[in-house]
């Protein structure tokens, strides 16, 4: 898509467990240097909202390269329009009894039907998951800190990478995307 667009930019696996240190001020500066406007970040886990001109996928790849050049590690950048994130939230297939226990993983691509069928055979306990389009929806029975399913095994079986945000964070990012212009 070309033209001015408000985007929610997510970077995978930064500022967790002592690896992938990405200071948010520098994350914002890299995006601005690549032409992003109205840049805002939310918490230190690689969440950004900005306005872009041009091709969002090209921007995502350029941002990945800039992070690798500046910080010496590669991390996937996954972005969606505000409308796409709103649609993903609306499509969440589970009751969000406790929003911090329910997550949307924004994936780099939609997993194949065969991969989803293989993943459906994995044990999950009381945790629930479903793939809807290019997103993986998860509800943990007791929270992400004490999962009954093995999410790394699930992601390997699905054969795609993604980055998860709980529904509280998703709602906050949608709200931030409403500020600063663009669509």
C-alpha positions in Angstrom: 0.0 0.0 0.0 1.3 3.5 -0.8 0.3 6.8 0.6 0.2 8.1 4.1 -0.7 5.3 6.6 -0.7 5.0 10.4 1.2 1.8 11.3 1.7 -0.2 14.4 5.2 -1.5 14.3 6.3 -4.5 16.5 9.8 -5.9 16.9 10.2 -9.4 18.0 12.2 -10.5 21.1 13.8 -7.3 22.4 14.5 -6.2 25.9 13.6 -9.6 27.4 15.8 -11.9 29.3 18.9 -9.7 29.0 19.2 -10.1 25.2 18.3 -7.8 22.3 18.8 -4.5 24.1 16.9 -1.9 22.1 16.6 1.5 23.8 13.2 3.0 22.8 14.7 6.5 22.1 17.1 4.9 19.6 14.3 2.8 18.2 12.3 5.9 17.5 15.3 7.7 16.1 16.0 4.8 13.6 12.4 5.0 12.4 12.5 8.8 12.0 15.8 8.5 10.1 13.9 6.2 7.7 11.1 8.7 7.2 8.6 7.8 9.8 6.6 10.7 11.3 4.5 11.1 14.5 6.5 8.3 16.1 5.5 7.1 19.6 6.6 4.0 21.5 4.7 2.1 24.2 6.6 0.3 27.0 10.1 -1.0 26.3 9.2 -4.2 24.3 9.5 -2.8 20.8 6.0 -1.3 20.3 5.9 1.7 18.0 3.2 3.7 16.2 4.1 6.0 13.4 2.9 7.5 10.1 4.6 6.2 7.0 4.6 7.2 3.3 5.2 4.4 0.8 5.5 0.7 1.1 5.2 -0.6 4.7 7.0 -3.9 4.0 10.0 -2.0 2.6 10.0 0.2 5.7 9.9 -2.9 7.9 12.9 -4.5 6.1 14.8 -1.2 6.3 14.1 -1.0 10.0 15.3 -4.6 10.5 18.6 -3.7 8.7 19.0 -0.5 10.7 18.6 -2.4 14.0 21.1 -5.0 12.9 23.6 -2.3 11.8 23.2 -0.2 14.9 22.8 -2.9 17.6 24.5 -5.9 16.1 21.5 -8.3 16.2 18.7 -9.2 13.8 15.1 -9.1 14.9 12.0 -9.4 12.7 9.9 -6.2 12.4 6.2 -7.0 11.9 3.7 -4.2 11.2 0.1 -3.8 10.6 -2.2 -0.9 9.9 -4.5 0.3 12.7 -7.4 -1.2 10.8 -5.7 -4.6 10.6 -5.0 -4.6 14.3 -8.5 -3.6 15.1 -9.8 -6.4 12.9 -7.4 -8.9 14.6 -8.7 -7.8 18.0 -12.3 -8.1 16.8 -11.6 -11.6 15.5 -10.1 -12.8 18.9 -12.0 -16.1 19.2 -11.8 -16.5 23.0 -13.6 -14.8 25.9 -11.0 -12.4 27.3 -12.0 -12.9 30.9 -8.6 -11.5 31.9 -7.2 -9.4 29.0 -3.6 -9.8 30.3 -4.0 -13.6 29.8 -5.2 -13.3 26.2 -2.7 -12.5 23.4 -2.5 -11.9 19.7 0.8 -13.0 18.0 1.3 -11.0 14.9 2.9 -13.4 12.5 5.4 -12.9 9.7 3.1 -14.9 7.4 0.0 -17.1 7.6 0.9 -20.6 8.5 -0.1 -23.4 6.1 -3.3 -25.4 6.8 -1.1 -28.5 7.1 1.1 -26.8 9.8 -2.0 -25.7 11.7 -3.4 -29.2 11.6 -0.1 -30.6 12.9 0.0 -27.9 15.7 -3.6 -28.9 16.7 -2.2 -32.2 17.8 0.1 -30.6 20.4 -1.0 -30.8 24.1 -2.2 -27.4 25.5 -3.9 -28.2 28.8 -6.4 -25.5 29.5 -4.7 -23.0 27.3 -6.4 -22.3 24.0 -5.0 -21.1 20.7 -6.4 -20.5 17.2 -4.9 -19.1 14.0 -7.1 -16.5 12.3 -5.6 -15.2 9.1 -2.1 -14.0 9.8 -2.5 -13.9 13.6 -2.2 -16.5 16.3 -4.7 -15.9 19.2 -3.9 -17.4 22.6 -5.7 -17.5 25.9 -3.6 -18.8 28.8 -5.7 -20.3 31.6 -3.3 -19.0 34.3 -1.3 -16.4 32.4 1.7 -16.4 30.1 4.0 -16.8 33.1 2.6 -20.2 33.8 1.6 -21.7 30.5 0.3 -25.2 30.1 1.2 -25.3 26.5 4.6 -25.0 25.0 4.4 -21.9 22.8 7.9 -22.3 21.3 6.9 -25.8 20.1 3.7 -24.4 18.8 5.5 -21.7 16.8 8.0 -24.2 15.4 5.2 -26.5 14.3 3.3 -23.6 12.7 6.6 -22.7 10.9 6.3 -19.0 11.2 7.7 -16.3 13.5 5.6 -13.9 15.4 5.5 -11.5 18.3 2.8 -11.6 20.9 1.1 -8.7 22.7 -1.6 -9.1 25.4 -5.0 -7.6 24.7 -4.3 -4.7 27.1 -1.2 -3.7 25.0 -3.1 -4.3 21.7 -5.9 -1.9 22.9 -3.3 0.7 23.9 -1.5 0.5 20.5 -4.8 1.0 18.7 -5.5 4.1 20.8 -2.0 5.4 20.1 -2.5 4.8 16.4 -5.5 7.2 16.6 -3.2 10.0 17.6 -0.9 11.8 15.3 -2.8 11.9 12.1 -2.9 9.5 9.2 -5.5 6.8 8.8 
